[in-house]
Amino acid sequence: MDTAVKQSPAMVDAPTAAACRNLVMATIGFGLTFWAWNLIAPLSGDYKDRLGLTSFEQSLLVAVPVLVGSLGRISVFALVSQVTPQAKVGSVTGIVGATGGLGGFVPPLVMGAIYSAKGSYSIGFMLLSDLALAGCVYVYGRMRGLRRE
């Protein structure tokens, strides 16, 4: 006879503050590596010319944020399964993956459009950093709201 007590979904403990904080920090780190890669990759030719980099050094400049982002992705997806209710892990993982995909697709388009219109990357950098900051504030607010409930 099975004597284990099965918990109903209503009895599952809410995520701890530490788990929420870890998820937020991992998500921010994950987003920053994608952001860095999206800023470095299109400018790598310019960096190569200005800094006198070899082809290997240029490739390394582009590859490091991708490799660091891969490590960040592991921690984000591991934390999603710990913080999210079991019934919603698949949905949340899909949303996180789709957001990461958009983060790799949209910023180069924005940067290219702004550079074509204004002839400078600085406005694009400011816009994307403001967008990243707004995302961090939103996530922080959502996590604080989860702790109150």
Secondary structure as GFF3:
##gff-version 3
##sequence-region A 1 149
A	DSSP	three_ten_helix	9	11	.	.	.	ID=ss1
A	DSSP	alpha_helix	17	51	.	.	.	ID=ss2
A	DSSP	alpha_helix	55	83	.	.	.	ID=ss3
A	DSSP	three_ten_helix	86	88	.	.	.	ID=ss4
A	DSSP	alpha_helix	89	118	.	.	.	ID=ss5
A	DSSP	alpha_helix	122	148	.	.	.	ID=ss6
###
